[in-house]
Amino acid sequence: MGVTITWGDQSETSLRVIYDAQWTRQSLHNAVLQAVPLLNQSRCLVHILIDQQQGPISAGDFIANTGFLRPLTEHPQVRHIVVVGATAETQALCEDYPSFHDYHFAETLEEGHTLLGELEYLSNLENLQIIGDFFSSSASSG
C-alpha cells in the first residue's frame, strides 16, 4: 500500500499520514496529492499526525523526503504536526534543523493525540494572551 491518508478522528481535526513497510517516494507523493483537497475543504484548523509505527523510516529518509510533505505541513489550514513512532535518531536529527522546530514527537498514536490536545490548549492560551494584550493596550491609549 505504501502511504495512506485518513482522518485521525471523527471530527476531522487531525489527518493521519500512515507509512507502511512498503512505502515509496511515489506513494508518499500520491498520498499528499490526495490529502491537499481534504485540507482545502476543511472548515477548521487541522493537525497532521505522521504515523511511522508500521513503516520503519531511517532518519536520513525522513529528512530527505519531507519535501514531499510540504504541501501538507505548510498548508494554511495546518496547526500542529506530530510524528508518531519516529526513531530517537530521527528526533535528534530534527532538533538540528530549524525547519523541523514545529514538529513534535510521540511514541504511540494515543500519546500523539494527547500531545495534540496539550498543544491546542497552549495555542488557545497564547491566543487569549494576545487578545488580552490588545484590549489592554487599546484601553490605555483610548
Secondary structure, DSSP 8 states (H G I E B T S, - for coil): --EEEEESSTTS-EEEEEE-TT--HHHHHHHHHHHHHHHHH-SS-EEEEEE-SSS---HHHHHHHHHHHHHHHT-TTEEEEEEES--HHHHHHHHT-GGGTTEEEESSHHHHHHHHHHHHHHHHHHHHHHHHHHHHHHHHH-
